[in-house]
Amino acid sequence: MPFWEVVLDKDKEILGRYNQEYFSEQKIGEIVKKLYEQEIKQGNNLTIRLSKND
């Protein structure tokens, strides 16, 4: 099952995984703005990527 992964760029830490069946790309963008606001304010870069097949 494919997932969206929210990844912290500096150390490639996965902050969250979201099922693509339930979350559109637009919805993931909204989630990132709300849930990971502090990381963004601290100057960290986040990436939203497709998960590798599990």
Short mmCIF file of the C-alpha atoms (twelve columns), coordinates in Angstrom:
data_MODEL
# 
_entry.id   MODEL 
# 
loop_
_atom_site.group_PDB 
_atom_site.id 
_atom_site.type_symbol 
_atom_site.label_atom_id 
_atom_site.label_alt_id 
_atom_site.label_comp_id 
_atom_site.label_asym_id 
_atom_site.label_seq_id 
_atom_site.Cartn_x 
_atom_site.Cartn_y 
_atom_site.Cartn_z 
_atom_site.pdbx_PDB_model_num 
ATOM 1  C CA . MET A 1  0.000  0.000  0.000  1 
ATOM 2  C CA . PRO A 2  1.567  3.364  -0.983 1 
ATOM 3  C CA . PHE A 3  2.154  6.067  1.598  1 
ATOM 4  C CA . TRP A 4  3.130  9.725  1.612  1 
ATOM 5  C CA . GLU A 5  6.152  10.284 3.865  1 
ATOM 6  C CA . VAL A 6  7.016  13.615 5.459  1 
ATOM 7  C CA . VAL A 7  10.801 13.665 5.816  1 
ATOM 8  C CA . LEU A 8  13.133 16.070 7.640  1 
ATOM 9  C CA . ASP A 9  15.803 16.908 5.041  1 
ATOM 10 C CA . LYS A 10 18.845 17.361 7.279  1 
ATOM 11 C CA . ASP A 11 18.938 13.813 8.681  1 
ATOM 12 C CA . LYS A 12 16.296 12.027 6.559  1 
ATOM 13 C CA . GLU A 13 14.159 11.343 9.647  1 
ATOM 14 C CA . ILE A 14 10.610 10.309 8.742  1 
ATOM 15 C CA . LEU A 15 8.214  12.510 10.716 1 
ATOM 16 C CA . GLY A 16 4.997  10.989 9.435  1 
ATOM 17 C CA . ARG A 17 3.476  8.465  7.035  1 
ATOM 18 C CA . TYR A 18 0.042  8.937  5.515  1 
ATOM 19 C CA . ASN A 19 -1.934 6.442  3.434  1 
ATOM 20 C CA . GLN A 20 -2.431 7.685  -0.140 1 
ATOM 21 C CA . GLU A 21 -5.829 6.035  -0.278 1 
ATOM 22 C CA . TYR A 22 -7.149 8.450  2.357  1 
ATOM 23 C CA . PHE A 23 -5.005 11.588 1.891  1 
ATOM 24 C CA . SER A 24 -4.654 13.539 -1.352 1 
ATOM 25 C CA . GLU A 25 -1.489 15.473 -2.164 1 
ATOM 26 C CA . GLN A 26 -3.316 18.716 -1.359 1 
ATOM 27 C CA . LYS A 27 -4.454 17.387 2.033  1 
ATOM 28 C CA . ILE A 28 -0.889 16.321 2.891  1 
ATOM 29 C CA . GLY A 29 0.260  19.887 2.163  1 
ATOM 30 C CA . GLU A 30 -2.331 21.199 4.618  1 
ATOM 31 C CA . ILE A 31 -1.281 18.646 7.251  1 
ATOM 32 C CA . VAL A 32 2.375  19.636 6.901  1 
ATOM 33 C CA . LYS A 33 1.549  23.333 7.354  1 
ATOM 34 C CA . LYS A 34 -0.367 22.624 10.574 1 
ATOM 35 C CA . LEU A 35 1.493  19.748 12.255 1 
ATOM 36 C CA . TYR A 36 5.067  20.583 11.325 1 
ATOM 37 C CA . GLU A 37 4.869  24.364 11.708 1 
ATOM 38 C CA . GLN A 38 7.546  24.444 14.447 1 
ATOM 39 C CA . GLU A 39 10.084 22.528 12.356 1 
ATOM 40 C CA . ILE A 40 9.522  24.925 9.462  1 
ATOM 41 C CA . LYS A 41 9.845  27.991 11.735 1 
ATOM 42 C CA . GLN A 42 13.142 26.608 13.071 1 
ATOM 43 C CA . GLY A 43 14.491 26.708 9.520  1 
ATOM 44 C CA . ASN A 44 14.262 22.999 8.766  1 
ATOM 45 C CA . ASN A 45 13.287 21.831 5.302  1 
ATOM 46 C CA . LEU A 46 10.677 19.115 4.902  1 
ATOM 47 C CA . THR A 47 10.066 16.890 1.901  1 
ATOM 48 C CA . ILE A 48 6.906  15.018 0.996  1 
ATOM 49 C CA . ARG A 49 7.763  11.866 -0.908 1 
ATOM 50 C CA . LEU A 50 6.192  8.611  -1.963 1 
ATOM 51 C CA . SER A 51 7.200  5.687  0.225  1 
ATOM 52 C CA . LYS A 52 9.204  2.830  -1.123 1 
ATOM 53 C CA . ASN A 53 7.205  -0.373 -1.471 1 
ATOM 54 C CA . ASP A 54 6.866  -2.023 1.931  1 
# 
